[in-house]
Amino acid sequence: MKTSLLFSALLALAFTAGAQQKRLTLEDALVRNRSTLAPANLRGLQFLYGSNDYVYLKGSGSDAAWMRGSFKGTETLLLDLKGWNDAMRRARRDTFTSIADIRFDRPGGWVVGGDRGRFRWDPTRSSFDTLVPQKLSEKTVSEESGTGYVAYVDGHNLFVSDGRVSKQLTADGSRNIVYASSVHRDEFGISKGTFWSPDGKQLAFYRMDQGMVTDYPVIDWTATPAKAEPVKYPMAGDASHQVTVGVYNAASGGLVFLQTGAPREQYLTNIAWSPDNRYVYIAVLNRGQDHMRLNQYDAATGAFVKTLFEERDARYVEPLAPMTFVKGKPGQFVWQSNRDGYNHLYLYDTSGRLLRQLTKGAWEVLELKGFDEKAEGLFYTSTELSPLARNGYRLDLRSGNKKLLTPGLAVHSLQVSGSGAYVLDSYSDVAHPRAIRLIEAATGREKLLLTAPDPLAGYALGAMHIGTIAAEDGTPLYTRTFLPVGFDSTKKYPVVVYWYGGPHAQMISAGYNGGAGDYWFQYMAEQGFIVFSLDTRGSDNRGRAFESVIHRRTGAPQVSDMDRVVARLRSLPYVDAQRMALFGWSYGGFMTIHYLQQRPGVFKAGVAGGPVTDWRLYEIMYGERYMDTPAENPQGYAATDLSKSVQKLKDKLLLIHGLQDDVVLQQHSVRFVRAAIDKGVQVDYMIYPGHAHNVLGKDRAHLYGKVTDYIRQQLR
């Protein structure tokens, strides 16, 4: 493909080792990659509300200052710590030690956070209002409405405060009855549990009854004595929690629950308010996840009003984004759906009538970024140029014409000014770690705000190549290769293949380092390994058919795709096919064990971190979407119960698990080890006390040191 050829040409130039260069350490690759070796950035970059000017935080600590800039003007000081504290003294308020946490993009003034609560400062009137008092900001959940109300949870129950008096809304909160929290285990795009109406006077919130869900024991072994910290974990085929949505009117004091009806195990997702504050919309999904109804409810009475439309799919429907109302047109909204095979934008009116499909093609819309001031233009990012890229567009809602705002193969992240006249674009490509520019949407003219130097400049790096391999059905699969430092094509090198292969993850992109999140890949190339990765079928951003091919048979398409990779690697004269290792985490850990069992002898060793070893033990929401229930798909579950086929394992395997993992429970790896003992199969096992599903912080260097040492030892 032309794309892969271009990447290869660029990358061979961008990542070539030179003489007398520095060498990466594991701490560089896994810890300092998030601090001193992270690409430079403009912290807190945002548009100033009601303006096309941008602001960002320069410096740190007592020297920190907020700078203000515009497309044509020079940057000027907006606020520093001294100026802020002078204003605080004049307002007879306590001074601050930091001004790092300020939001300038809210109506009514700047929202300032800190250890004393959250406040709103209106510089035009020198007025200072308390949004979240200190005592409330320390609660488990707190969210201000912007009009003086704060929702928070205390003692499992939900309260709303007006800054002076708090009102308790619920009395039955407990470990089993959870209020104002994210529900459905954060699936379906859910990330919070409270939703203020546009006027800031009504609060929609989740109530989750999980009394029927099994308690799973998680032990904190770092405490003395060790203590149990059980979690509620709904496993595939078992009872799920039951969710309802309440609405509290802070002005009247009324509280109702929406009449979402039966069955109680349905999923209530993607909550949105109507612009006039009268209605709440919910994407209601059945437990089977093959039928979604976009429902409208009366916020005052809780009554069901109507179903705007429905979506069905023989495999699954997965709503991920709430409806977005068109600015200035309260009767129209944009809906995201992959009903035609790819995620696209659809314009509806509130009667449920489809006005038109706004975007179309064999590519994915990734994010709707907003509208311009007159609602004539819509901004979004998509993969239209390449599945590896993220580019920004402006779509004219009248003509349907679209304009590419960010040309080139790169990964772009956009912010749109309130007027839609300007766009802040932060991006990286294979040769540049980060650049930030201000784009004039109408003309495409730009102002460069930052070009970050390469933090790996001066380090010995091997070349990186991005290419493709064809799956058995001809689908191109993207691959990424880091070649050893000082690569010599006449020599043979050991290979490490790192993969994931599951939904909602894409490892390879047109961004910095080809999408590799840390520098361990370069570190291993420095140690003399070829490091290879691929995005198999089942992974993200390639359309519905590409992802859903795994439905009811997780692992099967990916094994076929890895077979193609192995054939390619074995065909290369510089690959030592007798010294190859396979590594993956989470879904990738499942795939690593599964492949070693299905294809013994291909890889000499494998490393599986936080692996799923039996989908029956995984959570309902994710597991049943891709596998249906164990009763509906007994053959699929049996085929992917890795403990039952442990005797097929002939290669060396290291299992790794965080002891506080509440995503993939440790029972997965423990049962696999027990089965290995029963069958006389030797495996290696490493645990990380105090860590959940991912090992983070300074211990991450220890983790990858363990992985590196194991691979090096097994591939000697």
N, C-alpha and C positions, 0 to 999 in steps of 0.2 A: 504494500500500500504506500501511496505517496506520503501519508502522514508518518509512518514508521521510518521511512527513508530520511525524511527531514529531521526527525528526532535523532536518529543515529548520527547524522552529520553534525548536528549541533552538539550532541553530548560527547562525542569523541573529542571535540575541541574543548569542551567546558570542563571535563574531569580527567585531565591527564597529569600524571605525576611528574614532578621535576626534581632536580638534584637538591640535596641538603634541605629537604622540607621537613616540617614537624610531623610527628606521628600521633594519631588519635589514641587516647586511652579510653577505657570503658566509662570512666567518669565524664570525660568529654562527650562521649557518644550518647550517654543515657541520662546524665544529670545536668551538666553544663550546657547541653543543647537547649535547655529551657531558660537559661540565664545568660551567662557571659558569651556563649556561642550561639545564642538565638539571633536571628536577623533583627536589625534595628526597626523600630516602629514609632508611630506617633500615638502616644497613649491617650485614650479617652477621646479620640477623634470623632467629631459629630457636628452636625449643623446647628447653628443658633436658631432657636424657635422664632418664626416670623421673619426670617432673614435668609439670604443666600450666602451669608458668611459662615465660615467654619471655625471651630475652636479645637485646641488640643493642649495637653499638659506637657510642658517642657521642664526637664530637670526632675529632682526628687527631694523628698524631705522638706526641710525648711527653705530650700532654694527652689522649690517647685513653683511654677507660674503657668497660668492659663493664657495662651496666646490666641489672638483673633486675626483671621485673614480673610481675604476676598479674592475674587478672580483677577481683578485689575490692580488692587492695592497691595501695599506691603503689610507684613505681619506686625501687629502692635500688641503691647501688653494689655490683657483684659483684666487680669486679677492675679495678685500674688498673696502669699500668706500674711504679710504685714498689712496690706490693704484690706484684706478680709477681716483680720482681727481688729483693725481700727473701726470698721463698720460694726463689728460685734460690740465693741465697747460703747459706741454711740447708741446702740440699741439696748444697752444694759444686758448684754448676753455674755455667756462664758466664751473665752477665746478657744481657738482650735489649734491642734498640733499638726494637722494635715488638711490640705484642700484637694486631695486626690479624687474624692468621690463626689463629683458634681455632674448633674444632668442639666444640660442647657437646652434640650429639645422639647421641653414641656411647656404648655400654656400657663400663664400666670406667674412665671418667674423661674428662677433656678432652683432645682431640687438638690439639696446638700445633705450628704450622708456622713456619718462618723460615729464615734463611740458615744456620742451624746444624743443619738437619735437621728431623725431626718427632718429637714426644715425646708421651707420655701422662702427665697429671698427675691423680692422684686426691686431691681436696681433703679427702676424709673421712679419709684415712690419711696425707696428706702424702707420698705415694709418687710417685716420678718415674721413668718407664721410657722408654728410648730405643726408638722404633719404627723410625725410619729415620735412621741416622747421616748426618752431613753428607756424607761421601764418597759415600754411596749416593744421597742426594737429588739429587745433581748428575748422575746417570746419565740416559740417554735416557728410560727408562721406569722408574718405581718406584711400587709400590703395596703398602701394608702390609696384613696380614691382620687386624690387631686383636688377634692373639694372639702377637705377637713375630716373625712371619716377614715378610720383605720380598722381593718379586719385582722384579728389575731387569734391564736389558739393558746389556751392556758388550761392545764389539767385535763386535756383531751377535748375540751369544749370550745365552742366558737363564740367570740365576743366581737362587738363593734364599738369603737370609741369615737367620740367627736372631739377628742383632745382634752375634754374635761371630765366627762362621765362615760363609763363603759356600760354597755348592756350585754348581758349574757343571753345568747340566742338559743343555746342547746343545753340540756342537762344530762343526757344519756351517754355522753362521750366516754370512751374507755379504750382499752387495747383492742377490743373487738369492734367498736363503733368509732370510726375515724372520720373527722370533719376537716374540710378545707385542705385536703392533701391530694396530690396527684394519684390517680387511680389506674386500674387495669395494668399495673406494673409498668407504667410509662410507655405503653405501646400506643399506637394510633396518633402519634404526635403530641400526646398529653404530657405536659411538663409542670403543671401547677393545678391547684384546686380551688382558687377564688377568681371571680371574674366580675369586675365593676362595670356597671352600665356606662354609656358615654357621658351622661350628665353627673356621674359619680355619686348617685344617691341610692342606687339599688345594687345589691350584691347577690350574684349567683354563686353557688358553692356546691361542692361534692359532699355527699354523705356515703360512706362505704361501710357496709356491714360485712365483716369478715369472720364472724363467729363460727360459721360453718366450715371455714378453711382450716386445713390441718396445720398444727404447730410443728415446725421443724427445728430440732435442736442445733443451735450454733453455740460453740463454747469459746469464751475468751480465755485462752490459756496463758495470757500475759498477766492476769490478775492472780493474787494470792489470798485465799484459795481461788482456783479457777471458778468461773461463774457461767451459768447458762444464760444465753441471750436469744431465746427462741424467736423465730420469724414465722410469719404466716406465708405459706408457700402453696399455691394451688397447682397441683400436678395434673398433667394431661389426663382427661377422663374423670377427674374427681370433681367435687363440689367447688364452685368458684364463688368469689365474693359477690355481693349484690349492691348495686350503686343506685342512688337517687340524686336528684338535684333540687336544692332549696333556693328560694329567692327571698331576700330580706329587703324591705323598703325602709331605709333609714329615716326618711321624712315622716312616714306614717306609723312606723313601728310594726307594720304587718309582716308576717312570715308565712309563706306557702311552699309546698313541694309540688314540682311539676308532675303531671299525671302521665308518666312515661309508660305505665302499664306493664303487662306481663309479656314474656317470661322475665323473672327478676335477674336471670344470669346474662341478660343482654349487655352490650357495651354502649355506654353513653359517651360519645366522643365529639371533639371539635365544636365546643360551645361558642356561640356568637350572639351578641346583642344586636337588635335592630337600631338604626340611627336615632329613632324617636323614643327609645327606651321602653317600648311597649311589649316587645316580644323577645323570647329567647329561642334560638335555633340550635338543634342538636342533631348530629349524624348518628342515628341509632342503628347499631349493627347487631345481628343475631349472633348467638354463640358459635354457630357453624361458620360464621364470617363469610357467607356467600350471598348475603342480602342486606343492603343498607337502605334506610329510609331517612331522608332529610326532613325532619319534623319541626313544626312551628308551635310554640306554646305561649299562652297569655301570661305575662310576668305578674300581673295583678292577682289572677285567680288560680294560676297553675294549670288551667284547662288546656287540653290538646286542641289546637286550632285546625291544622291540616298537615298532610304530607305533601311537600312540594314536588318531589320526584323520588324514584327508587333506582338503585343499581344492583344488578345481580351478576354473578359470574360462577361458572361451573367449578372453578378452583377456589378463588377467594377474592373478596373486595377489601381494600385496606385504605379507608379515608385517613389522610394525614394532615390536612390543612383545613381550618374553618373557612366558611364563606367570607369573602371580603367585599363590603359594600362599596360601590362606586362613589367617589367623592362628589357631593352635591346632587346625587341622584339616589335618594333613599329607597326607591323602588327597584333598583337594579343591583346585582351582585355578581362577583366572579367566583366560579367554582373550579377546583382542580380535580381531574379524574384521568385515569389511564384506560377508560372504557374503549378507546379505539386502538389500544395496544401500547400507547406511550402517554406519559403524564402531560396533559395539556390544559389550557384555560378555556372555560365556557362561560358565556354571558347569559344570565337568567334574569327574569323579573320575579318579584316576590309572589306572584300567582303560581310559580313553578314552571312557567313557559320558557323554553329554551329560545333565546333570541338568536344566538349564533355561536359557533365554535370560533374562538379567537386565534388559536394557534393550532398548527397541524403539521405533521411530518414524522419521519422515523428518527425522532430525537426527543429528549425529555426536557420539559420545563422544570427547573429546579426550585425556583423561588419567585413569588410575586413580591416586588419591592415597593409598589405604591403607584400613585397617580400624580399627574401634574395639577396645577391649581384649578384649571377649568374642566378637569376630568376629560380632556381630549386625548391624553396620552397615558399609557400604562407602561410601567417599567418591570422587566423580569430578567432572570438569568436562565440560560439553557445550555444544552450540549449540542446545539445545532452544528457548530463547526467541527466538533469531534467529541466522541464520548469521553475523551481525556480532558477536554477543556471546559471552562465555565465562562461564558461570555454574556455581556449585558446588552439588552435591547430596549428600544422604545417602540411601542406599538400604537399607531394612530387608531383610536376606537371608531372613528367615522369612516375612514377609507380602508382600514385593515392593513395598511402598509406598515412595515416595520423597518427600523433603522438600527444597524449594528453600531453600538457605542464604543465597544472595546474590541477592535480587530486583533487578530493574531491568536496563536495557540498558547493560551495561558489560563490560569485559574484566577478569576476575578471575583471580588466581593464588593457589593455596591451599597451606598447610602444615597438616598434621593432627598434633595431639599424640599421643603414644604411646597414651594411653588412649582417644583419639577423642572426648574430652569437649569439646575446644576446637579452633578452626580459626583460623589466621592468614590474613587475607584482604587481599592487596594488589591494588588495582584502580584503573582510571581510566575515565572516560567522556568524552564529547565536550566537556564544560565543565570538567572537573577533571583535572589532570595525574596526580595520585596521591593516594590515601588508603589508610591501613592500619588495620585494626581486628581486634580479637580477638572471635570469636563463640563463644558458648556453644551447642554443637550441639543440645542437648535443648530449649532454650527459644527460641533465636534472639536472645536478648539480646546486645548488643554493647558493647564498650569501644573508643572511638576512640583510636588511638595516634598517628596523624599525618594532618594535612591539608596537603598541599604547596601553597604558593602557586603561581600560574601564572607560570612564568618569562618568559612573553611579555607579561605585564601591562605596560602602558605603551608597547608597540610598536604601530605602525600596522598593523593587520591587516584584510584583507578578510573578508567573510562566507564561511562554508563550508556547503555543502549536501550531504547524502547522499541519494541517491534510487535509482531503478531504471529500467532500460530492458529491454524484452522481447526475447529472442533470437527467431530465426525459428521456433523450436519452442514459443514462448510462455514459456520459462523466464525468470524475472526475473534480471537481471544488475545487481549493485550498482555504483553510480557515486559519485564524489566530485568536487565542484567547489569550487575556491577562486576567488572573484570578486575583481577588482582593488580595491585600496584606493580609496575614494571612488567606488564603482561607480555609473554613471549609465546606466540602461536605454535612454536615447535615443541613446547613443553606440555605436560599434562597436569591438570589442576583438580583438586577435590571440589565438590559442589555442595552448596547448601541451598535447598529450595524452601522458600517461605511462602505460605499461602493461607487463605482464609476460606473463600469459596461460598460464603453464605450471604443471605440478603442483607441489605442496608449497610454494605461495606464495599468500598472500592479502593484497592491499594495502590493502583497505578494511575497517575494523572500527568497533565502537562505542567504541573507546578514544580517548585523547587525540589531537587533531588528525585524528581519523577514521582512525587507523592509519598516517598519514604518518610515517615513521621519523625524518626530519630536517625542517628548516624551510625547505628550498629551495622548496617549493611556495608557502609564504607569501612568501618573498623574491620569487619571480616575480610573484605577485599584487601585491606592492608596486611592481614595475617596470611594472605596467600590463597584465599578461597574465591571461587566464582560464586556469586550470590544471585540466585534467580527467583523471580516472583511472577505470578500470573493471576489474573482475574478470570476465574472459570465461569461457566454458565451457573446461574444462581446468584451472582453478585449484582451490585447496584448500578443504576443509571444506564441500562441498556434496553429498557422496555419490559413490558409485562411477560411476553413469551420467554425472553431470556432468563428472567428471574424465576418464573413459576414452573419451569421445566422440572424443578426439584419436587413439585407437589406430590405427596404420598410416597416419595422415594428419595429422601435426602441422601446425598452422597453418591448415588449412581451416576448422574451425568458428570460429576466432578472427577470420579475415578476415570471415566473415559477421557476427559480432558487432560488429566495428568498423564495418561498413557501417551498422548500426543507429545507432551512435553518431554517425557522420558525418551521417546524415539528421537526427538530433535537433539537432546543432549548427547545421546549415544552416538549420533552421527557426526558430532564435532570432534575433530582430531585432537583438540587441546583439552577435552574433558576426560578425566579418569573415571570411567563408569563404574569402577569397583569401589570408588570412595565418594558416595553421595549420601547426604543426610536430608531428612524431611522434617520441617518444623512448622507448627501452627498453634494458635491460641484460640480458646473458646470453640466456635464452630470449626476453626482451623485445627484445633486439637482433636476434635471428633474426626475430621477428614484425615488427619495424619495417621491415627490408629487404624481407621477404616481402610486406608490405602495399604498400609503395611500388612494388614490381614488379607486383603484381596490380592495383593501382588507381592508375596514374600520373595525376598532376595533381590528386589530391584534397588532398594535403598539399604545401605548397611546399618543405618540407625535412624531413629526418629525421636523428636521431642514434642510432647503434647502438653500444653499448658491449659489449665482450667477446662478440661475436655468434657463435652457431653458424651457419655458412653451408653446411654439408654434414653431415648426420647420420651419414654413413659415417665421418667423422673424430672422432665423439664416442665416449665410453666405452661399453663393452659393457653394464654393469649398467643404467644409465639409458636409454641409447639403444635397446637391444633390448627393454626393457620396453614402451616406447611405440611402437616402429616395427618390432619383430621384426628378423630379420637382413636384410642387403641381398639375400641369396639368396632369402629367403622373401618379401620385399616390394620387388622392384626398382622397381616403378612409384612406390611411396611415396617411396623414396629419390631417385629421379630428379626427382620433382615438387618436392622440397624442397632440391635442390642449387642454391643461389642463384647460384653462379658461372656455371652454365650458362644462366641467364636474365638475366645482368647487362645485356644490351642492352635489357631492358624498363624499366630504371631511367631515368626522365626528370626526376626531382626531385633537388635538392641533397641530398647525403648525407655526413655526417661519421662515419667509423669510428674507434673508440677501442679500444686494447688494452694491457693490462699485459704487459710483456715477460717476466715470470716466471709467467705464467698457466699453471698445470698442470691446470686444470679444463676451460676451453675453450681449446685450444692456439692460439697465435698463427697457426698455419698456416691457420686458418679465414679470418681477415681478410686475410692475405698472399695467399692464393690468389684471394680475391675481387678484391683490387686488381690482381693480375696479369691476371685475366680482364677487368677493366675496361679496362686498358691495351690488351689485345689487341683489344677491341671498340671502342676509341676513346671510352669512357665516362669522364667526369671524376668523380672522388670525392675527398674530403678525408680525411686520415688523421693521427691523433695517437697517439703511443705514450707509455707511462709506464714507464720503466726502474725496476727495483727493486720493482715492484708485481706481485702475482699477479692473481687473477681480479677482485678488488675493490681500488680505489684508496682507501686509508685514511690516517688521520693528517692532518697539515697539508696534504699534497698533495691531499686531497679537495676543499679549497676551490679549488685550482688547476684541478682537473678540472671542477668545476661552473662555475667562471669561464669556462673554455673552452666548455662547453656553452651557457652563457647568452649569451656573446658571439656564438657561431655562430648561435643561434636569432634573436637580436636583429638581426644583420646580414642574415640571409636573409629575415626577415619585415618588413623596412623598407618 
